[in-house]
Amino acid sequence: MPDKATTRLTQRDIARLAKVSQTTVSLVLNNRSDATARIPAETRDRVLKVIRETGYQADPLARRMTKQRNQILGVFTYESVFPSASGDFYHPFLAGIEDRAERLGWDLLLFTSAPVTDGHRRIFHENNRLRIADGCLLLGREIPSDELARLIAEDYPFVSVGRRDDAGAPVPYVGADYSTATRTVAERAASLGHRRIAFVGLGVGAESSADRLRGFREAAGPRAPHVPTLDRSPGDVLDDLLDRRITAAFVEERADAIALYAAAAERGVDVPGDLSVVALGDSTRPAASDLDFTGFHVPRRAMGVRAVELLEAVLSGTSAEQQLLLPCELTDGITLTPPKGA
């Protein structure tokens, strides 16, 4: 096998190692749907195995000429981020996207002409310029399922930054493993002696909310309380928790965790002595606090980087796995301790 550290592999090398023709290698690399259907699955898998084992990468210039790419990566956000109070939340995603795109030699195109309909931005409209870009990354807490379905139906290359499952067909995405992270911190609370714990937040709607609640249920059981936050003041939420004699609150939105901590301080409720507060991620809206919350952070920059890499793989036809979940960064913090009397 050629030494990939010193010799640039060619398609001819891959063909020889896989014991197939160079044409077959080219068809597999270019993901030609009209031709690959005639290539036996075992042959295609053998070619891909050799590609993975050798670390082969097609020449970028040749591949660009074959694909007639513009080398432009589109970015569409379903929430406004420039300028916006939510900019701090989206900045790491965009920084990761920019870093990886620069390394790949791509330009970025931020789609900003999308009109707002019924309070929501829509990527499809009469003046959309999607086709200027070779493919597009989608960001947003909630992405309309009909737009995802249309992107798939029109065979437009895209990757969602965040898990999506409601398009009627598999959606390529890079998301955060909220479920595992939430389950892990809930199990930690149980190991410290907490038996009366509650989930605080939406828990429904976006996949990120549902994933957190699912992870909480896996650790706490189906009967553990779910305390909603929508249209409720932090004081009202605190009263609900105290009435239920909750000793540890797992708060979906970090901004709500900060507000809950402030409400507790005003009432003389000690955190974490009387009530432990766990933050399940990062603030999606402005919330300033130096408090070191126990919980986890979302790998936002890494998600941006991996999303660009996945889109490149989708465009080049070399992606075997199109749905990735990255682990969250667990934080010890100071807001979770054993309950009184444990």
C-alpha positions, 0 to 999 in steps of 0.5 A: 500500500502506498505511503500516504505520508510521502506519496499523493494517492491517485484514483488509479492507486485506489482502483488498484487497491480495491481491484476495480477500474478507475472509472468505478472509483470515479463514479463512487467518488462523484456519487453518480446516482444514475451510475452507482445504481449499477455498481454492486453494493459490495464493490462500492463498499470496498472502494469506500473502505480503501478510501477511508483506510488510505486517507485518500482525498480527491484533488480539490481543483480537479473536483471543483472543475468536475462539480462546477462549484462556486466554492461558496457556502451559504448560511441561513439563520431562522433567527436574526443574529446581526445585530441581535441580543442573541448574537452572543449565542450564535457567535461560536457557531459562526466562528466555527463555520468561518474557521473551517470554511477558510481552511477549505478555501470557501467563501461564506454567503449569509442569506439576509433577504428572506422575508418574515412571514407570520413571525418566521423567516422563510428560506424559500421565497420568490427572490431566494438565491440559494443556487448561488451557493454550492450548499447551505448550513441552517441555524435556528431553534426551530426550522419549519418541517416543510422547508426541510422537506422541500430542500430534500425533495429538490436535492439541494445540499444542506446541513442543519446545525442542530438535530432535526427529525420532522421532515418526513425523510432523514435530515443531515445534521450536526447536533449536540447530545443534550439527552446524554448530558442531561441524563448524566447530570441528573444521575449525578444529582441522584448519587448525591442523595436528591430524590425530589427533582424537577425539570424546569423549562419548555421540554417541547417544541424544538428537538433540543428541548425534547431531548433534554426532557427525554434525558431527564426522564431517563434518569428521574422517571416518568413521574418526576415533575415538569415545571413550565416556564412559559409566561411565568415569572421566576418568582412563580416558578420558585414558588412552584418548586418550593411547594413541591419540596424540590431539592434540585431543579434542572433548568433548560435555559441558562437565562432562566437558571440565572433568573431563578437564582436571583429570585431565590436570593431575594427570598432568602432561599440558599442555592445550593443549600436549600435548592440546587440549580442545574443549567442545561446548556447556554443562554439563548437570550441576554443574561449576565451572571458570573455564577459557576453553574453546575450543568453543561455547555453546548459545543457550539464552535465544534458544531459549526466546524463539523457542520462545514465538514459534513456539508463538504462530504455531502457535496463530494459524495464521501459521507457515510454518516450524515447525522452526528451528535457531539458530546456536551461539555459537563461542568462541575460548578458550585450550584449542585450539592447534596440536599439537607439531611442526605 
